[in-house]
Amino acid sequence: MPYRSGGPPAWLDEIDLSVTTAHVRMGTRALAPAQWLQPDHLAQSETALRRRLLREQRDHVFACNPSAQEPAEEASALVTGWMDEHAHGSTPFSAAHPLERAAAGVQEDLCLMVHHHGAWHLEGAVLCFPSMWVLSEKIGRPTTLVHAPVPHYADELSARVDTFFDRLTPAKPVWRRNFSLWPTNALWAPCHRLESAAELDSWWVRSERQTLRRLPRSGAILFTIRVQMTPLSTLERRPDRARDLAAWLSAPIGESRRRELGALAVPLLEWLTQVGRDLSD
């Protein structure tokens, strides 16, 4: 993937690295309609990969239960209309399902949450760029089970997420951003575990810009996920963010990231701390 090395991306400033005693948090913010999707210079290459996956790996990247058929049609019309208005449309993609046709023209994965049997369930998705999860293992499951592998999710966030979904309205979409540290810049990464690279200079900051909006007709929730990456070494030109990340990783909220990094956690913290010192030197 042709990631540019022209400087630290602006989205680094959108990552919330404030230190709290929590292990997980939602961190949602109000979303301006014109900023819903964010096509950029990688649109051509990323949508080409997405279309290839839909053709060659469809059973792995697409699923839609009957309960999500109406929401899928509504979501497709919404995405297509937004692209026509804000991004001069997209190249048509031949597919039988409306959710596939919509997702093939954007850089975001599209997931549909439908409420039934007292809970929100993942009932449809085009998931081409997952961050170590497999669609077939999540489709049809309630949010609590979808997020079961996330440490502390059940006791700290599950009830709040369900309540938030219940209260979300079509007029007030929201967005949030998370991040992780990866030894690869592969976009399609459905594996459960990544082999750690030995050297820090081969690692990447991987971030998901996520949006949530209630669909007015069906009442389902459309959840979009845009994956963006930059080399870890980019932080050398953002010592303020390196300092913030070091503090975040050292706090309780960074526990799961430290565990993922394993033996690399200590040298990474040392490197971030040194880079952060450059801010005051």
Secondary structure, 3 states (H helix, E strand, C coil): CCCCCCCCCHHHHHCCCCCCCCCCCCCCEECCHHHCCCCCCCHHHHHHHHHHHHHHCHHHHEEECHHHHHHHHHHHHHHHHHHHHHCCCCCCCCCCCHHHHHHCCCCCEEEEEEEECCEEEEEEEECCCCECCCHHHHCCCEHHHHCCCCCCHHHHCHHHHHHHHHHCCCCCCEEEEEEEEECCCCCCECCCCCCCCCCHHHCEEEEEEEEEEECCCCCCEEEEEEEEEEEHHHHHHCHHHHHHHHHHHHCHHHHHHHHHHHHHHHHHHHHHHHHHHCCCC
